[in-house]
Amino acid sequence: MFEPPNALYRRPRLLNPLHALGVFKAHSQTNAMELEYLARYAKGHRIALEIGSYMGVSARVIAKELAPGGKLYCVDPWEIHHGRENPCWTICKRELRRNALLDRVEFLHGFSYEMENAMPAGCDFIFVDGDHTYEGLERDWTIVMRRLSPGGILCLHDTTVPEAEPYRQFGTVRFFDEVVRHHPELEWLECCYSMNVLRRKIVTDA
C-alpha cells in the first residue's frame, strides 16, 4: 500500500474506499520516527490509553506492543458527518481488524472529558494526540494526571516545534513549556521530533 497524498488524506471519505481496496495506507500525523518511539515505550505495558486516535495508525502500533492480555482504550469523538459514519472511524476499525488487534482495543466514542468515567484507572502508558489548543491539552492533562500510574509512561504529541516544520506552533507546545515540562511528579525522558516522552515518578516513603 502507498502513503496517501495530502489532498487525499484531507478528504477521508475518498480515502476510505481506497484504503478498503488496499491501495492507500491509513494516514497519521505521527511520523515514522515517532511511531517507532511509541512502539518502544508501549512495549510490555498492560493498560494503555490513547486520546485522539484518528485513523488508528498509532493505535495499531501501541496495541501490537502491549503485553499479552493488555488493553488499549482509544478515545476519539469520530463525529458523524452529514448523517453518515465518520470515515476516519471506519478506517480506524479496519486498520485494527486487518492487523488482528481489535480484541486488544476498547473504543471510547466521545471527547476525553466526556469519556473519563469510562477510562481505566492505573494506566501504565498514555499517548495524547487530541485537541491541539492550549485549553484542549489543559483538559486532557487533568485526566492524564488522574489516570497515569506511578512509573507509567506519557507521550505527548505536538508539544515541541520541530526544526523541519517551524509552522507547527500549536497551543500544546506552550502548555507543555509552561505546565508539563517542570512538573515535580514527572521525569522528562526525551523528545522525538514533536513528541515528548515522560515518566511519572515512583514516590517511596523515606
Phi, psi and omega in degrees: 000155182252155172291136180289142175293159183307316183297332183274318182290341174280354177233073187300336179293332175277326179292325185308306180294329179287328173292321178298325179279353180081019181277311182241150176284162168293150184261147173219141174275357170276118187282176187299321180293317179295321177297323177296319178294320177301316180299317182296315184279337178280342187304125174085357179280162188246325182234107185241149179230134175236124176255109184098091186254340172053246182260009172087007182292308179293326176299318178300315181296314182292310183301323181298328186267354182294158177297158175307131183083000180290159182224136175250127176259116183258122182248122178196142179287330183037061188296144179299135178248115177053040177078006181241157179304136178300124183297332177295324176295318178298315180296318180301310180300317180295319180301316180286323178296317180299331182260015176055044183242002183300328181287349179263358188237139170239127183268130174246101193272092181166180176285154186303318182291341176274335190257001188301321182296339178269353181280149179285152170275158175069042176290134177260000174208128178226133174241125181246120177212053185258234179295122186269012174276163176302312182294326179296312178291328177300317177295314180296326182298318179298325177291314181304313185288344174270342188249337184281126183280158173303133184086353181288154182261138178235124176245125183242110182281151178054047176244004170224140178277115181289144181301325183286342182224070185294349180281352183278063182267071182278157175298335179297328179295313181295319179296319179299313182294323184276327190242311192280316192307321185249024181294131186294341181270358186240144174250119178286131182259307180187171177237133175240107180059262178252359189254126175262143181242129181227162176232138175283130183293146173266117182267124179249148178292135179290000000 
